[in-house]
């Protein structure tokens, strides 16, 4: 997340909370088994976090659920 210019704004024993200076990149919550993004309700924000999340699937180590197509996105 730091590589993508997110900064940690809060942490506890189970989670890290991130934000990005550019509001279009939304916020993120990193938990033990998942990374959750929250977008602002605009086209740019939804696009930007979708693209960021998709980059995590490039290695095949992570998967992203794409609600538009109704299935998991993973590079094989």
N, CA, C and O atoms as a Maestro MAE file, in Angstrom:
{
 s_m_m2io_version
 :::
 2.0.0
}

f_m_ct {
 s_m_title
 :::
 protein
 m_atom[304] {
  # First column is atom index #
  i_m_mmod_type
  r_m_x_coord
  r_m_y_coord
  r_m_z_coord
  i_m_residue_number
  s_m_chain_name
  s_m_pdb_residue_name
  s_m_pdb_atom_name
  i_m_atomic_number
  :::
  1 25 0.822 -1.180 0.000 1 A "UNK " " N  " 7
  2 3 0.000 0.000 0.000 1 A "UNK " " CA " 6
  3 2 0.875 1.255 0.000 1 A "UNK " " C  " 6
  4 15 0.533 2.246 -0.646 1 A "UNK " " O  " 8
  5 25 1.970 1.222 0.701 2 A "UNK " " N  " 7
  6 3 2.875 2.367 0.739 2 A "UNK " " CA " 6
  7 2 3.402 2.653 -0.672 2 A "UNK " " C  " 6
  8 15 3.551 3.813 -1.057 2 A "UNK " " O  " 8
  9 25 3.681 1.608 -1.430 3 A "UNK " " N  " 7
  10 3 4.160 1.752 -2.820 3 A "UNK " " CA " 6
  11 2 3.154 2.527 -3.673 3 A "UNK " " C  " 6
  12 15 3.544 3.194 -4.631 3 A "UNK " " O  " 8
  13 25 1.889 2.446 -3.341 4 A "UNK " " N  " 7
  14 3 0.831 3.126 -4.092 4 A "UNK " " CA " 6
  15 2 0.466 4.471 -3.465 4 A "UNK " " C  " 6
  16 15 -0.588 5.035 -3.761 4 A "UNK " " O  " 8
  17 25 1.342 4.980 -2.598 5 A "UNK " " N  " 7
  18 3 1.191 6.289 -1.955 5 A "UNK " " CA " 6
  19 2 0.032 6.382 -0.965 5 A "UNK " " C  " 6
  20 15 -0.505 7.463 -0.724 5 A "UNK " " O  " 8
  21 25 -0.344 5.249 -0.399 6 A "UNK " " N  " 7
  22 3 -1.307 5.267 0.704 6 A "UNK " " CA " 6
  23 2 -0.514 5.456 1.984 6 A "UNK " " C  " 6
  24 15 0.628 5.005 2.078 6 A "UNK " " O  " 8
  25 25 -1.095 6.109 2.956 7 A "UNK " " N  " 7
  26 3 -0.437 6.265 4.246 7 A "UNK " " CA " 6
  27 2 -1.299 5.628 5.334 7 A "UNK " " C  " 6
  28 15 -2.528 5.647 5.270 7 A "UNK " " O  " 8
  29 25 -0.631 5.070 6.321 8 A "UNK " " N  " 7
  30 3 -1.341 4.451 7.441 8 A "UNK " " CA " 6
  31 2 -1.899 5.567 8.320 8 A "UNK " " C  " 6
  32 15 -1.170 6.466 8.738 8 A "UNK " " O  " 8
  33 25 -3.189 5.497 8.590 9 A "UNK " " N  " 7
  34 3 -3.814 6.510 9.449 9 A "UNK " " CA " 6
  35 2 -4.224 5.940 10.803 9 A "UNK " " C  " 6
  36 15 -4.454 6.687 11.754 9 A "UNK " " O  " 8
  37 25 -4.314 4.611 10.885 10 A "UNK " " N  " 7
  38 3 -4.697 3.970 12.144 10 A "UNK " " CA " 6
  39 2 -4.301 2.502 12.058 10 A "UNK " " C  " 6
  40 15 -4.344 1.898 10.986 10 A "UNK " " O  " 8
  41 25 -3.924 1.948 13.173 11 A "UNK " " N  " 7
  42 3 -3.668 0.504 13.222 11 A "UNK " " CA " 6
  43 2 -4.034 -0.028 14.586 11 A "UNK " " C  " 6
  44 15 -3.952 0.667 15.599 11 A "UNK " " O  " 8
  45 25 -4.444 -1.293 14.581 12 A "UNK " " N  " 7
  46 3 -4.688 -1.989 15.836 12 A "UNK " " CA " 6
  47 2 -4.131 -3.399 15.679 12 A "UNK " " C  " 6
  48 15 -3.415 -3.674 14.716 12 A "UNK " " O  " 8
  49 25 -4.441 -4.273 16.589 13 A "UNK " " N  " 7
  50 3 -3.865 -5.619 16.571 13 A "UNK " " CA " 6
  51 2 -4.258 -6.437 15.348 13 A "UNK " " C  " 6
  52 15 -3.573 -7.401 15.004 13 A "UNK " " O  " 8
  53 25 -5.344 -6.069 14.691 14 A "UNK " " N  " 7
  54 3 -5.877 -6.892 13.614 14 A "UNK " " CA " 6
  55 2 -5.946 -6.203 12.255 14 A "UNK " " C  " 6
  56 15 -6.115 -6.871 11.236 14 A "UNK " " O  " 8
  57 25 -5.817 -4.870 12.225 15 A "UNK " " N  " 7
  58 3 -6.063 -4.153 10.979 15 A "UNK " " CA " 6
  59 2 -5.145 -2.946 10.816 15 A "UNK " " C  " 6
  60 15 -4.653 -2.375 11.789 15 A "UNK " " O  " 8
  61 25 -4.928 -2.570 9.531 16 A "UNK " " N  " 7
  62 3 -4.274 -1.314 9.176 16 A "UNK " " CA " 6
  63 2 -5.245 -0.517 8.326 16 A "UNK " " C  " 6
  64 15 -5.852 -1.056 7.400 16 A "UNK " " O  " 8
  65 25 -5.393 0.746 8.631 17 A "UNK " " N  " 7
  66 3 -6.282 1.628 7.882 17 A "UNK " " CA " 6
  67 2 -5.423 2.607 7.081 17 A "UNK " " C  " 6
  68 15 -4.501 3.216 7.622 17 A "UNK " " O  " 8
  69 25 -5.728 2.753 5.801 18 A "UNK " " N  " 7
  70 3 -4.955 3.609 4.917 18 A "UNK " " CA " 6
  71 2 -5.838 4.671 4.273 18 A "UNK " " C  " 6
  72 15 -7.052 4.505 4.148 18 A "UNK " " O  " 8
  73 25 -5.198 5.766 3.866 19 A "UNK " " N  " 7
  74 3 -5.872 6.752 3.030 19 A "UNK " " CA " 6
  75 2 -4.862 7.244 2.010 19 A "UNK " " C  " 6
  76 15 -3.654 7.087 2.185 19 A "UNK " " O  " 8
  77 25 -5.364 7.830 0.960 20 A "UNK " " N  " 7
  78 3 -4.545 8.380 -0.103 20 A "UNK " " CA " 6
  79 2 -4.832 9.867 -0.182 20 A "UNK " " C  " 6
  80 15 -5.975 10.284 0.006 20 A "UNK " " O  " 8
  81 25 -3.816 10.678 -0.458 21 A "UNK " " N  " 7
  82 3 -4.034 12.121 -0.556 21 A "UNK " " CA " 6
  83 2 -5.018 12.479 -1.658 21 A "UNK " " C  " 6
  84 15 -5.779 13.438 -1.529 21 A "UNK " " O  " 8
  85 25 -5.006 11.716 -2.734 22 A "UNK " " N  " 7
  86 3 -5.963 11.925 -3.819 22 A "UNK " " CA " 6
  87 2 -7.241 11.188 -3.441 22 A "UNK " " C  " 6
  88 15 -7.257 9.958 -3.398 22 A "UNK " " O  " 8
  89 25 -8.297 11.921 -3.172 23 A "UNK " " N  " 7
  90 3 -9.543 11.306 -2.714 23 A "UNK " " CA " 6
  91 2 -10.119 10.300 -3.703 23 A "UNK " " C  " 6
  92 15 -10.898 9.432 -3.309 23 A "UNK " " O  " 8
  93 25 -9.751 10.397 -4.983 24 A "UNK " " N  " 7
  94 3 -10.241 9.435 -5.970 24 A "UNK " " CA " 6
  95 2 -9.715 8.027 -5.703 24 A "UNK " " C  " 6
  96 15 -10.280 7.055 -6.203 24 A "UNK " " O  " 8
  97 25 -8.641 7.905 -4.923 25 A "UNK " " N  " 7
  98 3 -8.096 6.589 -4.604 25 A "UNK " " CA " 6
  99 2 -8.731 5.998 -3.353 25 A "UNK " " C  " 6
  100 15 -8.402 4.878 -2.964 25 A "UNK " " O  " 8
  101 25 -9.629 6.730 -2.724 26 A "UNK " " N  " 7
  102 3 -10.396 6.217 -1.600 26 A "UNK " " CA " 6
  103 2 -9.555 5.856 -0.391 26 A "UNK " " C  " 6
  104 15 -8.455 6.374 -0.195 26 A "UNK " " O  " 8
  105 25 -10.098 4.955 0.416 27 A "UNK " " N  " 7
  106 3 -9.418 4.465 1.612 27 A "UNK " " CA " 6
  107 2 -9.302 2.949 1.507 27 A "UNK " " C  " 6
  108 15 -9.956 2.315 0.679 27 A "UNK " " O  " 8
  109 25 -8.461 2.387 2.359 28 A "UNK " " N  " 7
  110 3 -8.268 0.942 2.333 28 A "UNK " " CA " 6
  111 2 -8.144 0.410 3.751 28 A "UNK " " C  " 6
  112 15 -7.658 1.100 4.647 28 A "UNK " " O  " 8
  113 25 -8.583 -0.808 3.942 29 A "UNK " " N  " 7
  114 3 -8.480 -1.522 5.206 29 A "UNK " " CA " 6
  115 2 -7.790 -2.846 4.921 29 A "UNK " " C  " 6
  116 15 -8.289 -3.656 4.140 29 A "UNK " " O  " 8
  117 25 -6.651 -3.065 5.551 30 A "UNK " " N  " 7
  118 3 -5.923 -4.319 5.402 30 A "UNK " " CA " 6
  119 2 -6.158 -5.149 6.652 30 A "UNK " " C  " 6
  120 15 -5.745 -4.773 7.749 30 A "UNK " " O  " 8
  121 25 -6.827 -6.283 6.474 31 A "UNK " " N  " 7
  122 3 -7.091 -7.212 7.569 31 A "UNK " " CA " 6
  123 2 -6.238 -8.460 7.352 31 A "UNK " " C  " 6
  124 15 -5.456 -8.526 6.403 31 A "UNK " " O  " 8
  125 25 -6.387 -9.424 8.213 32 A "UNK " " N  " 7
  126 3 -5.552 -10.628 8.141 32 A "UNK " " CA " 6
  127 2 -5.690 -11.370 6.813 32 A "UNK " " C  " 6
  128 15 -4.698 -11.873 6.285 32 A "UNK " " O  " 8
  129 25 -6.892 -11.446 6.271 33 A "UNK " " N  " 7
  130 3 -7.108 -12.239 5.064 33 A "UNK " " CA " 6
  131 2 -7.662 -11.473 3.871 33 A "UNK " " C  " 6
  132 15 -7.996 -12.074 2.850 33 A "UNK " " O  " 8
  133 25 -7.763 -10.148 3.990 34 A "UNK " " N  " 7
  134 3 -8.344 -9.399 2.872 34 A "UNK " " CA " 6
  135 2 -7.914 -7.939 2.915 34 A "UNK " " C  " 6
  136 15 -7.552 -7.403 3.962 34 A "UNK " " O  " 8
  137 25 -7.966 -7.321 1.754 35 A "UNK " " N  " 7
  138 3 -7.747 -5.889 1.605 35 A "UNK " " CA " 6
  139 2 -9.036 -5.311 1.041 35 A "UNK " " C  " 6
  140 15 -9.502 -5.730 -0.019 35 A "UNK " " O  " 8
  141 25 -9.609 -4.349 1.753 36 A "UNK " " N  " 7
  142 3 -10.878 -3.750 1.356 36 A "UNK " " CA " 6
  143 2 -10.646 -2.300 0.952 36 A "UNK " " C  " 6
  144 15 -9.981 -1.552 1.668 36 A "UNK " " O  " 8
  145 25 -11.187 -1.905 -0.182 37 A "UNK " " N  " 7
  146 3 -11.125 -0.516 -0.622 37 A "UNK " " CA " 6
  147 2 -12.511 0.102 -0.502 37 A "UNK " " C  " 6
  148 15 -13.526 -0.564 -0.709 37 A "UNK " " O  " 8
  149 25 -12.534 1.373 -0.167 38 A "UNK " " N  " 7
  150 3 -13.769 2.135 -0.141 38 A "UNK " " CA " 6
  151 2 -13.615 3.300 -1.109 38 A "UNK " " C  " 6
  152 15 -12.669 4.082 -1.010 38 A "UNK " " O  " 8
  153 25 -14.548 3.407 -2.040 39 A "UNK " " N  " 7
  154 3 -14.486 4.462 -3.053 39 A "UNK " " CA " 6
  155 2 -15.495 5.553 -2.751 39 A "UNK " " C  " 6
  156 15 -16.536 5.310 -2.140 39 A "UNK " " O  " 8
  157 25 -15.168 6.763 -3.190 40 A "UNK " " N  " 7
  158 3 -16.166 7.825 -3.205 40 A "UNK " " CA " 6
  159 2 -17.167 7.477 -4.298 40 A "UNK " " C  " 6
  160 15 -16.846 6.709 -5.205 40 A "UNK " " O  " 8
  161 25 -18.355 8.022 -4.227 41 A "UNK " " N  " 7
  162 3 -19.399 7.670 -5.182 41 A "UNK " " CA " 6
  163 2 -19.273 8.519 -6.444 41 A "UNK " " C  " 6
  164 15 -20.137 9.334 -6.764 41 A "UNK " " O  " 8
  165 25 -18.147 8.292 -7.155 42 A "UNK " " N  " 7
  166 3 -17.975 8.944 -8.450 42 A "UNK " " CA " 6
  167 2 -17.181 8.018 -9.362 42 A "UNK " " C  " 6
  168 15 -16.491 7.108 -8.903 42 A "UNK " " O  " 8
  169 25 -17.292 8.264 -10.628 43 A "UNK " " N  " 7
  170 3 -16.688 7.384 -11.633 43 A "UNK " " CA " 6
  171 2 -15.173 7.293 -11.496 43 A "UNK " " C  " 6
  172 15 -14.611 6.204 -11.611 43 A "UNK " " O  " 8
  173 25 -14.502 8.415 -11.251 44 A "UNK " " N  " 7
  174 3 -13.040 8.409 -11.136 44 A "UNK " " CA " 6
  175 2 -12.579 7.559 -9.965 44 A "UNK " " C  " 6
  176 15 -11.641 6.772 -10.095 44 A "UNK " " O  " 8
  177 25 -13.230 7.714 -8.830 45 A "UNK " " N  " 7
  178 3 -12.838 6.978 -7.634 45 A "UNK " " CA " 6
  179 2 -13.008 5.471 -7.837 45 A "UNK " " C  " 6
  180 15 -12.115 4.690 -7.508 45 A "UNK " " O  " 8
  181 25 -14.130 5.078 -8.368 46 A "UNK " " N  " 7
  182 3 -14.391 3.658 -8.605 46 A "UNK " " CA " 6
  183 2 -13.378 3.083 -9.587 46 A "UNK " " C  " 6
  184 15 -12.886 1.971 -9.393 46 A "UNK " " O  " 8
  185 25 -13.063 3.835 -10.642 47 A "UNK " " N  " 7
  186 3 -12.073 3.385 -11.621 47 A "UNK " " CA " 6
  187 2 -10.695 3.247 -10.982 47 A "UNK " " C  " 6
  188 15 -10.038 2.220 -11.152 47 A "UNK " " O  " 8
  189 25 -10.248 4.272 -10.248 48 A "UNK " " N  " 7
  190 3 -8.900 4.260 -9.680 48 A "UNK " " CA " 6
  191 2 -8.688 3.122 -8.686 48 A "UNK " " C  " 6
  192 15 -7.668 2.437 -8.753 48 A "UNK " " O  " 8
  193 25 -9.618 2.907 -7.774 49 A "UNK " " N  " 7
  194 3 -9.395 1.815 -6.824 49 A "UNK " " CA " 6
  195 2 -9.549 0.458 -7.492 49 A "UNK " " C  " 6
  196 15 -8.909 -0.510 -7.079 49 A "UNK " " O  " 8
  197 25 -10.387 0.374 -8.515 50 A "UNK " " N  " 7
  198 3 -10.497 -0.876 -9.264 50 A "UNK " " CA " 6
  199 2 -9.194 -1.228 -9.951 50 A "UNK " " C  " 6
  200 15 -8.774 -2.385 -9.944 50 A "UNK " " O  " 8
  201 25 -8.551 -0.232 -10.546 51 A "UNK " " N  " 7
  202 3 -7.267 -0.464 -11.211 51 A "UNK " " CA " 6
  203 2 -6.179 -0.814 -10.199 51 A "UNK " " C  " 6
  204 15 -5.366 -1.705 -10.444 51 A "UNK " " O  " 8
  205 25 -6.162 -0.120 -9.070 52 A "UNK " " N  " 7
  206 3 -5.173 -0.431 -8.032 52 A "UNK " " CA " 6
  207 2 -5.365 -1.855 -7.526 52 A "UNK " " C  " 6
  208 15 -4.398 -2.607 -7.403 52 A "UNK " " O  " 8
  209 25 -6.596 -2.224 -7.236 53 A "UNK " " N  " 7
  210 3 -6.871 -3.584 -6.762 53 A "UNK " " CA " 6
  211 2 -6.481 -4.614 -7.811 53 A "UNK " " C  " 6
  212 15 -5.956 -5.672 -7.464 53 A "UNK " " O  " 8
  213 25 -6.724 -4.331 -9.076 54 A "UNK " " N  " 7
  214 3 -6.376 -5.272 -10.150 54 A "UNK " " CA " 6
  215 2 -4.875 -5.497 -10.234 54 A "UNK " " C  " 6
  216 15 -4.433 -6.596 -10.568 54 A "UNK " " O  " 8
  217 25 -4.083 -4.468 -9.936 55 A "UNK " " N  " 7
  218 3 -2.629 -4.638 -9.984 55 A "UNK " " CA " 6
  219 2 -2.140 -5.680 -8.987 55 A "UNK " " C  " 6
  220 15 -1.108 -6.310 -9.218 55 A "UNK " " O  " 8
  221 25 -2.856 -5.876 -7.891 56 A "UNK " " N  " 7
  222 3 -2.467 -6.891 -6.919 56 A "UNK " " CA " 6
  223 2 -2.663 -8.311 -7.461 56 A "UNK " " C  " 6
  224 15 -2.106 -9.262 -6.911 56 A "UNK " " O  " 8
  225 25 -3.443 -8.463 -8.526 57 A "UNK " " N  " 7
  226 3 -3.687 -9.793 -9.080 57 A "UNK " " CA " 6
  227 2 -2.643 -10.188 -10.118 57 A "UNK " " C  " 6
  228 15 -2.652 -11.325 -10.590 57 A "UNK " " O  " 8
  229 25 -1.745 -9.277 -10.482 58 A "UNK " " N  " 7
  230 3 -0.772 -9.525 -11.549 58 A "UNK " " CA " 6
  231 2 0.118 -10.728 -11.302 58 A "UNK " " C  " 6
  232 15 0.513 -11.395 -12.259 58 A "UNK " " O  " 8
  233 25 0.447 -11.029 -10.061 59 A "UNK " " N  " 7
  234 3 1.363 -12.127 -9.759 59 A "UNK " " CA " 6
  235 2 0.641 -13.454 -9.553 59 A "UNK " " C  " 6
  236 15 1.279 -14.505 -9.493 59 A "UNK " " O  " 8
  237 25 -0.689 -13.412 -9.443 60 A "UNK " " N  " 7
  238 3 -1.434 -14.632 -9.158 60 A "UNK " " CA " 6
  239 2 -1.528 -14.928 -7.675 60 A "UNK " " C  " 6
  240 15 -2.200 -15.877 -7.272 60 A "UNK " " O  " 8
  241 25 -0.862 -14.125 -6.859 61 A "UNK " " N  " 7
  242 3 -0.872 -14.329 -5.416 61 A "UNK " " CA " 6
  243 2 -2.181 -13.858 -4.785 61 A "UNK " " C  " 6
  244 15 -2.597 -14.374 -3.748 61 A "UNK " " O  " 8
  245 25 -2.828 -12.873 -5.419 62 A "UNK " " N  " 7
  246 3 -4.067 -12.306 -4.902 62 A "UNK " " CA " 6
  247 2 -5.162 -12.394 -5.955 62 A "UNK " " C  " 6
  248 15 -4.883 -12.509 -7.148 62 A "UNK " " O  " 8
  249 25 -6.398 -12.338 -5.504 63 A "UNK " " N  " 7
  250 3 -7.551 -12.324 -6.395 63 A "UNK " " CA " 6
  251 2 -8.438 -11.150 -6.024 63 A "UNK " " C  " 6
  252 15 -8.448 -10.713 -4.873 63 A "UNK " " O  " 8
  253 25 -9.179 -10.640 -6.991 64 A "UNK " " N  " 7
  254 3 -10.109 -9.539 -6.757 64 A "UNK " " CA " 6
  255 2 -11.477 -9.968 -7.255 64 A "UNK " " C  " 6
  256 15 -11.605 -10.490 -8.362 64 A "UNK " " O  " 8
  257 25 -12.499 -9.750 -6.440 65 A "UNK " " N  " 7
  258 3 -13.843 -10.062 -6.900 65 A "UNK " " CA " 6
  259 2 -14.365 -8.874 -7.686 65 A "UNK " " C  " 6
  260 15 -14.442 -7.762 -7.164 65 A "UNK " " O  " 8
  261 25 -14.720 -9.104 -8.928 66 A "UNK " " N  " 7
  262 3 -15.236 -8.048 -9.800 66 A "UNK " " CA " 6
  263 2 -16.753 -8.168 -9.848 66 A "UNK " " C  " 6
  264 15 -17.291 -9.090 -10.461 66 A "UNK " " O  " 8
  265 25 -17.438 -7.237 -9.202 67 A "UNK " " N  " 7
  266 3 -18.894 -7.286 -9.130 67 A "UNK " " CA " 6
  267 2 -19.558 -7.073 -10.482 67 A "UNK " " C  " 6
  268 15 -20.671 -7.546 -10.709 67 A "UNK " " O  " 8
  269 25 -18.880 -6.363 -11.383 68 A "UNK " " N  " 7
  270 3 -19.467 -6.121 -12.701 68 A "UNK " " CA " 6
  271 2 -19.612 -7.403 -13.509 68 A "UNK " " C  " 6
  272 15 -20.586 -7.576 -14.241 68 A "UNK " " O  " 8
  273 25 -18.640 -8.303 -13.373 69 A "UNK " " N  " 7
  274 3 -18.725 -9.564 -14.128 69 A "UNK " " CA " 6
  275 2 -19.148 -10.734 -13.252 69 A "UNK " " C  " 6
  276 15 -19.409 -11.827 -13.754 69 A "UNK " " O  " 8
  277 25 -19.216 -10.505 -11.925 70 A "UNK " " N  " 7
  278 3 -19.706 -11.520 -11.013 70 A "UNK " " CA " 6
  279 2 -18.760 -12.692 -10.777 70 A "UNK " " C  " 6
  280 15 -19.204 -13.804 -10.495 70 A "UNK " " O  " 8
  281 25 -17.451 -12.444 -10.892 71 A "UNK " " N  " 7
  282 3 -16.505 -13.525 -10.622 71 A "UNK " " CA " 6
  283 2 -15.168 -12.957 -10.156 71 A "UNK " " C  " 6
  284 15 -14.936 -11.749 -10.206 71 A "UNK " " O  " 8
  285 25 -14.296 -13.853 -9.703 72 A "UNK " " N  " 7
  286 3 -12.976 -13.472 -9.221 72 A "UNK " " CA " 6
  287 2 -12.042 -13.203 -10.380 72 A "UNK " " C  " 6
  288 15 -12.034 -13.931 -11.372 72 A "UNK " " O  " 8
  289 25 -11.256 -12.153 -10.244 73 A "UNK " " N  " 7
  290 3 -10.247 -11.792 -11.224 73 A "UNK " " CA " 6
  291 2 -8.908 -12.251 -10.655 73 A "UNK " " C  " 6
  292 15 -8.508 -11.817 -9.574 73 A "UNK " " O  " 8
  293 25 -8.224 -13.118 -11.372 74 A "UNK " " N  " 7
  294 3 -6.918 -13.595 -10.924 74 A "UNK " " CA " 6
  295 2 -6.067 -13.898 -12.160 74 A "UNK " " C  " 6
  296 15 -6.556 -14.446 -13.148 74 A "UNK " " O  " 8
  297 25 -4.814 -13.539 -12.085 75 A "UNK " " N  " 7
  298 3 -3.883 -13.814 -13.191 75 A "UNK " " CA " 6
  299 2 -3.338 -15.223 -12.990 75 A "UNK " " C  " 6
  300 15 -2.850 -15.560 -11.912 75 A "UNK " " O  " 8
  301 25 -3.423 -16.027 -14.012 76 A "UNK " " N  " 7
  302 3 -2.930 -17.413 -13.887 76 A "UNK " " CA " 6
  303 2 -1.733 -17.638 -14.758 76 A "UNK " " C  " 6
  304 15 -1.186 -18.741 -14.782 76 A "UNK " " O  " 8
  :::
 }
 m_bond[303] {
  # First column is bond index #
  i_m_from
  i_m_to
  i_m_order
  :::
  1 1 2 1
  2 2 3 1
  3 3 4 2
  4 3 5 1
  5 5 6 1
  6 6 7 1
  7 7 8 2
  8 7 9 1
  9 9 10 1
  10 10 11 1
  11 11 12 2
  12 11 13 1
  13 13 14 1
  14 14 15 1
  15 15 16 2
  16 15 17 1
  17 17 18 1
  18 18 19 1
  19 19 20 2
  20 19 21 1
  21 21 22 1
  22 22 23 1
  23 23 24 2
  24 23 25 1
  25 25 26 1
  26 26 27 1
  27 27 28 2
  28 27 29 1
  29 29 30 1
  30 30 31 1
  31 31 32 2
  32 31 33 1
  33 33 34 1
  34 34 35 1
  35 35 36 2
  36 35 37 1
  37 37 38 1
  38 38 39 1
  39 39 40 2
  40 39 41 1
  41 41 42 1
  42 42 43 1
  43 43 44 2
  44 43 45 1
  45 45 46 1
  46 46 47 1
  47 47 48 2
  48 47 49 1
  49 49 50 1
  50 50 51 1
  51 51 52 2
  52 51 53 1
  53 53 54 1
  54 54 55 1
  55 55 56 2
  56 55 57 1
  57 57 58 1
  58 58 59 1
  59 59 60 2
  60 59 61 1
  61 61 62 1
  62 62 63 1
  63 63 64 2
  64 63 65 1
  65 65 66 1
  66 66 67 1
  67 67 68 2
  68 67 69 1
  69 69 70 1
  70 70 71 1
  71 71 72 2
  72 71 73 1
  73 73 74 1
  74 74 75 1
  75 75 76 2
  76 75 77 1
  77 77 78 1
  78 78 79 1
  79 79 80 2
  80 79 81 1
  81 81 82 1
  82 82 83 1
  83 83 84 2
  84 83 85 1
  85 85 86 1
  86 86 87 1
  87 87 88 2
  88 87 89 1
  89 89 90 1
  90 90 91 1
  91 91 92 2
  92 91 93 1
  93 93 94 1
  94 94 95 1
  95 95 96 2
  96 95 97 1
  97 97 98 1
  98 98 99 1
  99 99 100 2
  100 99 101 1
  101 101 102 1
  102 102 103 1
  103 103 104 2
  104 103 105 1
  105 105 106 1
  106 106 107 1
  107 107 108 2
  108 107 109 1
  109 109 110 1
  110 110 111 1
  111 111 112 2
  112 111 113 1
  113 113 114 1
  114 114 115 1
  115 115 116 2
  116 115 117 1
  117 117 118 1
  118 118 119 1
  119 119 120 2
  120 119 121 1
  121 121 122 1
  122 122 123 1
  123 123 124 2
  124 123 125 1
  125 125 126 1
  126 126 127 1
  127 127 128 2
  128 127 129 1
  129 129 130 1
  130 130 131 1
  131 131 132 2
  132 131 133 1
  133 133 134 1
  134 134 135 1
  135 135 136 2
  136 135 137 1
  137 137 138 1
  138 138 139 1
  139 139 140 2
  140 139 141 1
  141 141 142 1
  142 142 143 1
  143 143 144 2
  144 143 145 1
  145 145 146 1
  146 146 147 1
  147 147 148 2
  148 147 149 1
  149 149 150 1
  150 150 151 1
  151 151 152 2
  152 151 153 1
  153 153 154 1
  154 154 155 1
  155 155 156 2
  156 155 157 1
  157 157 158 1
  158 158 159 1
  159 159 160 2
  160 159 161 1
  161 161 162 1
  162 162 163 1
  163 163 164 2
  164 163 165 1
  165 165 166 1
  166 166 167 1
  167 167 168 2
  168 167 169 1
  169 169 170 1
  170 170 171 1
  171 171 172 2
  172 171 173 1
  173 173 174 1
  174 174 175 1
  175 175 176 2
  176 175 177 1
  177 177 178 1
  178 178 179 1
  179 179 180 2
  180 179 181 1
  181 181 182 1
  182 182 183 1
  183 183 184 2
  184 183 185 1
  185 185 186 1
  186 186 187 1
  187 187 188 2
  188 187 189 1
  189 189 190 1
  190 190 191 1
  191 191 192 2
  192 191 193 1
  193 193 194 1
  194 194 195 1
  195 195 196 2
  196 195 197 1
  197 197 198 1
  198 198 199 1
  199 199 200 2
  200 199 201 1
  201 201 202 1
  202 202 203 1
  203 203 204 2
  204 203 205 1
  205 205 206 1
  206 206 207 1
  207 207 208 2
  208 207 209 1
  209 209 210 1
  210 210 211 1
  211 211 212 2
  212 211 213 1
  213 213 214 1
  214 214 215 1
  215 215 216 2
  216 215 217 1
  217 217 218 1
  218 218 219 1
  219 219 220 2
  220 219 221 1
  221 221 222 1
  222 222 223 1
  223 223 224 2
  224 223 225 1
  225 225 226 1
  226 226 227 1
  227 227 228 2
  228 227 229 1
  229 229 230 1
  230 230 231 1
  231 231 232 2
  232 231 233 1
  233 233 234 1
  234 234 235 1
  235 235 236 2
  236 235 237 1
  237 237 238 1
  238 238 239 1
  239 239 240 2
  240 239 241 1
  241 241 242 1
  242 242 243 1
  243 243 244 2
  244 243 245 1
  245 245 246 1
  246 246 247 1
  247 247 248 2
  248 247 249 1
  249 249 250 1
  250 250 251 1
  251 251 252 2
  252 251 253 1
  253 253 254 1
  254 254 255 1
  255 255 256 2
  256 255 257 1
  257 257 258 1
  258 258 259 1
  259 259 260 2
  260 259 261 1
  261 261 262 1
  262 262 263 1
  263 263 264 2
  264 263 265 1
  265 265 266 1
  266 266 267 1
  267 267 268 2
  268 267 269 1
  269 269 270 1
  270 270 271 1
  271 271 272 2
  272 271 273 1
  273 273 274 1
  274 274 275 1
  275 275 276 2
  276 275 277 1
  277 277 278 1
  278 278 279 1
  279 279 280 2
  280 279 281 1
  281 281 282 1
  282 282 283 1
  283 283 284 2
  284 283 285 1
  285 285 286 1
  286 286 287 1
  287 287 288 2
  288 287 289 1
  289 289 290 1
  290 290 291 1
  291 291 292 2
  292 291 293 1
  293 293 294 1
  294 294 295 1
  295 295 296 2
  296 295 297 1
  297 297 298 1
  298 298 299 1
  299 299 300 2
  300 299 301 1
  301 301 302 1
  302 302 303 1
  303 303 304 2
  :::
 }
}
